[in-house]
Amino acid sequence: MDPSHQVSKLLITIATIIAGLALLCFTNVADAAQGKAVFHNALTPSACYQYQNRGDMITGVSDKLWDNGNACGKRYRVRCIGAANLAPRSCRTTSGAVIVTVVDLCRNCDGDINLSRAAFNRIADVDAGIVRVQYDAI
């Protein structure tokens, strides 16, 4: 086989793989929901686990995500995408994300996701108080 033909075939294969990976990235972003996140300082007892310590990377969720308690233990990848108020520099990064576990229902929250202070602090400035986020179940 002609070497230039082999190179052409290899380049087509590489281009196909790159296009496939790009498509997967766009699909993942398209599946993610957007909403608002706030934070809490303490969650005891929680609706899911009462007084059991579930670590620092936890969240409460709004009625929209609660699903009659089936949300307990569900994990979400949450990424800050922008300010939800006039606070400057709300997001610490728009590329980083935090993974949290649902431990509670938050009926009176201003957001869809009520992150622990530690989780919120990883993706956003706590002085902002509320941020726009992208989240998806994992």
C-alpha positions as CSV (number, residue, x, y, z in Angstrom):
1,M,0.0,0.0,0.0
2,D,1.2,3.5,-0.9
3,P,2.6,5.3,2.2
4,S,0.7,8.5,1.4
5,H,-2.5,6.4,1.3
6,Q,-1.8,5.0,4.7
7,V,-1.2,8.5,6.1
8,S,-4.5,9.7,4.6
9,K,-6.3,6.8,6.2
10,L,-4.7,7.4,9.5
11,L,-5.6,11.1,9.4
12,I,-9.3,10.2,8.6
13,T,-9.4,7.8,11.5
14,I,-7.9,10.4,13.9
15,A,-10.4,13.1,12.6
16,T,-13.3,10.6,13.2
17,I,-12.2,9.9,16.7
18,I,-11.8,13.6,17.5
19,A,-15.2,14.3,16.1
20,G,-16.7,11.5,18.2
21,L,-15.1,12.8,21.4
22,A,-16.3,16.3,20.7
23,L,-19.8,15.0,20.2
24,L,-19.7,13.2,23.5
25,C,-18.6,16.5,25.2
26,F,-21.5,18.4,23.7
27,T,-24.0,15.6,24.6
28,N,-22.8,15.7,28.3
29,V,-23.2,19.5,28.5
30,A,-26.6,19.3,26.8
31,D,-27.9,16.8,29.3
32,A,-26.8,18.9,32.3
33,A,-29.5,21.1,34.0
34,Q,-29.0,24.7,35.0
35,G,-30.3,26.4,38.1
36,K,-29.1,28.2,41.2
37,A,-27.1,27.1,44.1
38,V,-26.9,28.4,47.6
39,F,-25.1,27.1,50.7
40,H,-25.8,26.1,54.3
41,N,-23.6,26.0,57.4
42,A,-25.0,23.0,59.1
43,L,-27.5,20.2,58.3
44,T,-28.5,18.3,61.3
45,P,-30.6,16.3,61.2
46,S,-31.0,15.7,57.5
47,A,-34.1,14.4,55.9
48,C,-32.2,11.4,54.5
49,Y,-29.8,10.4,57.1
50,Q,-30.9,12.1,60.4
51,Y,-27.7,12.6,62.5
52,Q,-25.3,10.4,60.4
53,N,-22.2,12.3,59.2
54,R,-22.0,12.1,55.4
55,G,-19.0,14.3,55.0
56,D,-18.5,17.8,53.7
57,M,-19.4,17.3,50.1
58,I,-23.2,17.2,50.6
59,T,-26.2,19.0,49.4
60,G,-29.9,19.5,50.0
61,V,-32.2,19.7,46.9
62,S,-35.3,21.6,46.1
63,D,-38.7,19.9,45.6
64,K,-38.0,19.9,41.9
65,L,-35.1,17.4,42.5
66,W,-36.4,15.7,45.7
67,D,-38.5,13.0,43.9
68,N,-40.4,12.0,47.0
69,G,-37.1,11.1,48.9
70,N,-35.7,9.1,46.0
71,A,-33.0,11.8,45.7
72,C,-31.3,10.6,48.9
73,G,-27.8,9.4,48.2
74,K,-27.9,10.6,44.6
75,R,-24.7,12.3,43.5
76,Y,-24.5,15.4,41.4
77,R,-21.6,17.1,39.6
78,V,-22.1,20.8,40.1
79,R,-20.2,23.6,38.2
80,C,-20.5,27.3,38.8
81,I,-21.4,29.1,35.5
82,G,-22.0,32.7,36.6
83,A,-23.3,35.2,39.0
84,A,-26.9,35.1,40.2
85,N,-26.7,38.6,41.8
86,L,-24.4,41.6,41.7
87,A,-21.6,40.0,43.6
88,P,-18.3,40.4,41.7
89,R,-16.3,37.3,40.8
90,S,-18.9,34.8,42.0
91,C,-17.4,31.7,40.5
92,R,-13.9,30.5,41.6
93,T,-13.7,28.7,38.2
94,T,-16.1,27.9,35.4
95,S,-14.2,24.8,34.5
96,G,-14.0,23.1,37.8
97,A,-16.8,21.1,39.4
98,V,-17.6,19.5,42.8
99,I,-19.3,16.2,43.3
100,V,-21.9,16.2,46.1
101,T,-24.3,13.6,47.6
102,V,-27.9,14.5,48.4
103,V,-28.7,14.3,52.1
104,D,-31.6,16.6,52.6
105,L,-34.7,18.4,51.2
106,C,-34.6,22.2,51.1
107,R,-38.1,23.5,50.6
108,N,-37.4,27.1,51.4
109,C,-34.1,27.5,49.5
110,D,-33.5,30.2,46.9
111,G,-31.8,27.6,44.7
112,D,-32.2,24.1,43.2
113,I,-29.1,22.9,45.0
114,N,-28.3,23.8,48.7
115,L,-24.6,22.9,48.9
116,S,-22.6,22.5,52.1
117,R,-20.4,25.6,52.7
118,A,-17.3,23.5,51.9
119,A,-18.7,22.3,48.5
120,F,-19.9,25.8,47.6
121,N,-16.5,27.3,48.5
122,R,-14.8,24.9,46.0
123,I,-16.7,26.4,43.1
124,A,-17.8,29.8,44.2
125,D,-17.1,32.7,46.6
126,V,-19.3,32.2,49.7
127,D,-19.7,36.0,49.8
128,A,-21.7,35.8,46.6
129,G,-24.3,33.7,48.6
130,I,-26.0,32.4,45.4
131,V,-24.7,31.5,42.0
132,R,-25.9,30.0,38.7
133,V,-24.8,26.4,38.2
134,Q,-24.9,23.6,35.8
135,Y,-25.5,20.2,37.5
136,D,-26.0,16.6,36.3
137,A,-26.6,13.4,38.1
138,I,-23.7,10.9,38.0
